[in-house]
């Protein structure tokens, strides 16, 4: 499962990097919650929550349906 999640993150990473940000996979909990860390411009961006839910989470859940949700950890 981790490999599939990393593939999805690698697919969206260039879009985040285009805006000066990045994303790091921190881990996946036992109850299938993906934990990521937004970096660079994404870390302090007011639109980060929207990017996380509508972009990152949507893509990951599309590729790995067993994932419940994605959360940003510090």
Backbone as a chain_set.jsonl record, in Angstrom:
{"seq": "XXXXXXXXXXXXXXXXXXXXXXXXXXXXXXXXXXXXXXXXXXXXXXXXXXXXXXXXXXXXXXXXXXXXXXXXXX", "coords": {"N": [[0.831, -1.191, 0.0], [1.957, 1.221, 0.757], [3.734, 1.757, -1.331], [1.976, 2.333, -3.457], [0.742, 4.647, -2.496], [2.954, 6.342, -2.379], [3.523, 6.488, -5.108], [1.268, 7.912, -6.01], [1.653, 10.333, -4.642], [4.045, 11.125, -5.812], [3.099, 11.671, -8.305], [1.566, 13.976, -7.989], [3.365, 15.723, -6.898], [5.058, 17.363, -8.716], [3.29, 19.436, -9.426], [2.908, 20.777, -7.032], [5.515, 21.586, -6.556], [5.867, 23.352, -8.629], [4.653, 25.595, -7.623], [6.345, 26.321, -5.635], [6.315, 24.659, -3.455], [6.237, 21.499, -1.639], [5.809, 18.0, -0.857], [5.832, 15.502, 1.635], [5.781, 12.102, 2.421], [4.889, 10.977, 5.495], [3.873, 8.811, 6.915], [1.697, 5.904, 7.181], [-1.093, 5.196, 8.982], [-2.273, 2.517, 11.163], [-4.988, 2.391, 10.793], [-5.35, 3.17, 8.18], [-4.893, 5.918, 7.515], [-3.363, 8.449, 5.8], [-0.433, 10.174, 6.454], [1.026, 13.205, 5.858], [3.538, 15.697, 5.19], [3.433, 18.978, 4.447], [5.552, 21.112, 2.644], [7.853, 23.878, 2.169], [6.52, 26.523, 0.233], [3.956, 25.552, 0.441], [3.59, 24.892, 3.097], [2.89, 27.147, 4.617], [0.789, 28.196, 3.282], [-2.373, 29.739, 2.736], [-4.222, 28.326, 1.234], [-3.616, 25.687, 1.61], [-5.072, 23.676, 2.987], [-7.205, 23.214, 1.266], [-5.829, 22.352, -1.011], [-4.757, 20.015, 0.02], [-7.056, 18.416, 0.573], [-8.69, 18.515, -1.81], [-6.916, 18.024, -3.828], [-4.484, 16.377, -3.194], [-5.537, 14.354, -1.394], [-7.765, 13.45, -2.87], [-6.572, 12.367, -5.19], [-4.907, 10.36, -4.074], [-6.809, 8.683, -2.832], [-8.206, 7.883, -5.047], [-6.351, 6.265, -6.338], [-5.686, 4.5, -4.299], [-8.045, 3.089, -2.85], [-8.62, 2.123, -0.266], [-7.642, 3.889, 1.57], [-8.513, 6.09, 4.168], [-8.442, 8.917, 4.742], [-6.389, 11.876, 4.248], [-3.956, 13.493, 6.18], [-2.314, 16.448, 7.3], [0.699, 16.609, 8.983], [2.84, 18.056, 11.444]], "CA": [[0.0, 0.0, 0.0], [2.83, 2.394, 0.839], [4.259, 2.032, -2.668], [0.917, 2.97, -4.245], [0.571, 6.003, -1.967], [4.122, 7.108, -2.824], [3.333, 6.744, -6.541], [0.279, 8.994, -6.133], [2.304, 11.56, -4.178], [5.016, 11.509, -6.84], [2.336, 12.181, -9.441], [1.095, 15.341, -7.699], [4.502, 16.529, -6.426], [5.495, 18.43, -9.626], [2.357, 20.576, -9.379], [3.213, 21.515, -5.806], [6.834, 22.192, -6.728], [5.707, 24.501, -9.526], [4.239, 26.734, -6.799], [7.335, 26.539, -4.591], [6.076, 23.785, -2.313], [6.567, 20.083, -1.772], [5.058, 17.133, 0.046], [6.61, 14.374, 2.121], [4.988, 11.057, 3.068], [5.393, 10.705, 6.835], [3.521, 7.436, 7.234], [0.317, 5.455, 7.037], [-1.476, 4.613, 10.264], [-2.895, 1.185, 11.118], [-6.369, 2.512, 10.316], [-5.31, 3.664, 6.797], [-4.849, 7.372, 7.382], [-2.07, 8.863, 5.262], [0.111, 11.355, 7.103], [1.989, 13.889, 4.996], [4.038, 16.982, 5.666], [3.558, 19.964, 3.381], [6.807, 21.835, 2.835], [8.073, 25.058, 1.336], [5.416, 27.481, 0.152], [2.708, 24.877, 0.825], [3.493, 24.788, 4.552], [2.229, 28.3, 5.206], [-0.181, 28.73, 2.328], [-3.764, 29.719, 3.188], [-4.98, 27.34, 0.455], [-3.041, 24.351, 1.816], [-6.115, 22.708, 3.367], [-7.949, 22.894, 0.047], [-4.925, 21.545, -1.832], [-4.639, 18.702, 0.645], [-8.3, 17.649, 0.424], [-9.211, 18.436, -3.172], [-5.866, 17.575, -4.738], [-3.694, 15.252, -2.708], [-6.389, 13.272, -0.879], [-8.589, 12.927, -3.956], [-5.737, 11.529, -6.042], [-4.474, 9.172, -3.334], [-7.962, 7.788, -2.641], [-8.528, 7.352, -6.371], [-5.367, 5.223, -6.622], [-5.654, 3.553, -3.181], [-9.37, 3.326, -2.258], [-8.72, 1.734, 1.148], [-7.217, 5.02, 2.406], [-9.668, 6.822, 4.717], [-8.218, 10.33, 4.474], [-5.007, 12.343, 4.321], [-3.816, 14.593, 7.132], [-1.022, 17.119, 7.349], [1.303, 16.6, 10.316], [3.976, 18.989, 11.518]], "C": [[0.876, 1.256, 0.0], [3.375, 2.767, -0.542], [3.231, 2.752, -3.537], [0.698, 4.417, -3.806], [1.741, 6.883, -2.427], [4.029, 7.428, -4.313], [2.37, 7.91, -6.752], [0.898, 10.327, -5.717], [3.307, 12.047, -5.231], [4.331, 12.071, -8.079], [1.908, 13.635, -9.219], [2.237, 16.275, -7.298], [4.925, 17.628, -7.407], [4.579, 19.657, -9.614], [2.61, 21.429, -8.14], [4.547, 22.245, -5.941], [6.777, 23.388, -7.663], [5.328, 25.764, -8.762], [5.183, 26.975, -5.624], [7.156, 25.673, -3.359], [6.566, 22.374, -2.561], [5.738, 19.309, -0.765], [5.922, 15.936, 0.391], [5.653, 13.375, 2.764], [5.628, 10.747, 4.413], [5.1, 9.26, 7.202], [2.065, 7.147, 6.94], [-0.032, 4.747, 8.338], [-2.106, 3.236, 10.059], [-4.329, 1.237, 10.609], [-6.447, 3.257, 8.979], [-5.508, 5.169, 6.639], [-3.439, 7.725, 6.905], [-1.655, 10.158, 5.945], [1.194, 11.937, 6.202], [2.452, 15.167, 5.686], [4.169, 17.882, 4.442], [4.773, 20.826, 3.682], [6.875, 23.042, 1.917], [6.882, 25.995, 1.381], [4.094, 26.858, 0.596], [2.501, 24.858, 2.342], [2.728, 25.954, 5.162], [1.13, 28.893, 4.334], [-1.606, 28.659, 2.88], [-4.618, 28.684, 2.446], [-4.516, 25.912, 0.664], [-4.101, 23.309, 2.164], [-6.92, 22.272, 2.145], [-7.103, 22.012, -0.873], [-4.843, 20.127, -1.29], [-5.881, 17.857, 0.385], [-8.69, 17.441, -1.03], [-8.172, 17.928, -4.175], [-5.225, 16.285, -4.276], [-4.593, 14.088, -2.282], [-7.219, 12.635, -1.999], [-7.782, 11.968, -4.836], [-5.318, 10.25, -5.329], [-5.638, 8.191, -3.186], [-8.428, 7.175, -3.959], [-7.621, 6.156, -6.688], [-5.357, 4.116, -5.558], [-6.953, 3.726, -2.39], [-9.487, 2.978, -0.768], [-8.245, 2.833, 2.106], [-8.455, 5.788, 2.861], [-9.569, 8.314, 4.424], [-6.739, 10.645, 4.595], [-4.962, 13.499, 5.302], [-2.401, 15.146, 7.076], [-0.526, 17.093, 8.793], [2.505, 17.525, 10.304], [5.216, 18.309, 11.994]], "O": [[0.567, 2.235, -0.68], [3.467, 3.947, -0.882], [3.577, 3.677, -4.272], [0.495, 5.303, -4.637], [1.54, 8.033, -2.818], [4.412, 8.519, -4.736], [2.624, 8.79, -7.575], [0.684, 11.342, -6.38], [3.398, 13.245, -5.501], [4.923, 12.859, -8.817], [1.892, 14.43, -10.159], [2.084, 17.495, -7.356], [5.139, 18.756, -6.965], [5.045, 20.785, -9.775], [2.533, 22.656, -8.196], [4.689, 23.384, -5.495], [7.55, 24.334, -7.511], [5.641, 26.873, -9.194], [4.863, 27.745, -4.719], [7.777, 25.925, -2.326], [7.222, 22.093, -3.563], [5.051, 19.892, 0.073], [6.653, 15.419, -0.454], [4.803, 13.762, 3.566], [6.776, 10.307, 4.47], [5.962, 8.561, 7.734], [1.307, 8.017, 6.511], [0.654, 3.81, 8.746], [-2.427, 2.842, 8.938], [-4.834, 0.257, 10.06], [-7.456, 3.89, 8.669], [-6.209, 5.624, 5.735], [-2.449, 7.346, 7.531], [-2.425, 11.116, 6.008], [2.15, 11.255, 5.832], [1.831, 15.643, 6.637], [4.922, 17.582, 3.516], [5.0, 21.223, 4.825], [6.06, 23.202, 1.009], [6.305, 26.23, 2.443], [3.207, 27.565, 1.075], [1.365, 24.813, 2.814], [1.99, 25.766, 6.13], [0.609, 29.969, 4.624], [-2.005, 27.633, 3.431], [-5.626, 28.218, 2.977], [-4.975, 25.01, -0.035], [-4.033, 22.177, 1.686], [-7.272, 21.1, 2.01], [-7.603, 21.043, -1.445], [-4.857, 19.159, -2.05], [-5.76, 16.69, 0.011], [-8.988, 16.32, -1.441], [-8.529, 17.454, -5.253], [-5.401, 15.232, -4.889], [-4.425, 12.965, -2.758], [-7.352, 11.412, -2.056], [-8.257, 10.886, -5.181], [-5.368, 9.17, -5.917], [-5.462, 6.991, -3.396], [-8.979, 6.075, -3.977], [-8.077, 5.155, -7.242], [-5.064, 2.958, -5.854], [-6.971, 4.425, -1.377], [-10.371, 3.495, -0.086], [-8.427, 2.719, 3.318], [-9.334, 6.1, 2.058], [-10.517, 8.909, 3.912], [-5.937, 9.798, 4.99], [-5.818, 14.383, 5.269], [-1.433, 14.423, 6.84], [-1.237, 17.501, 9.71], [3.115, 17.746, 9.258], [6.262, 18.947, 12.114]]}, "num_chains": 1, "name": "protein.A"}
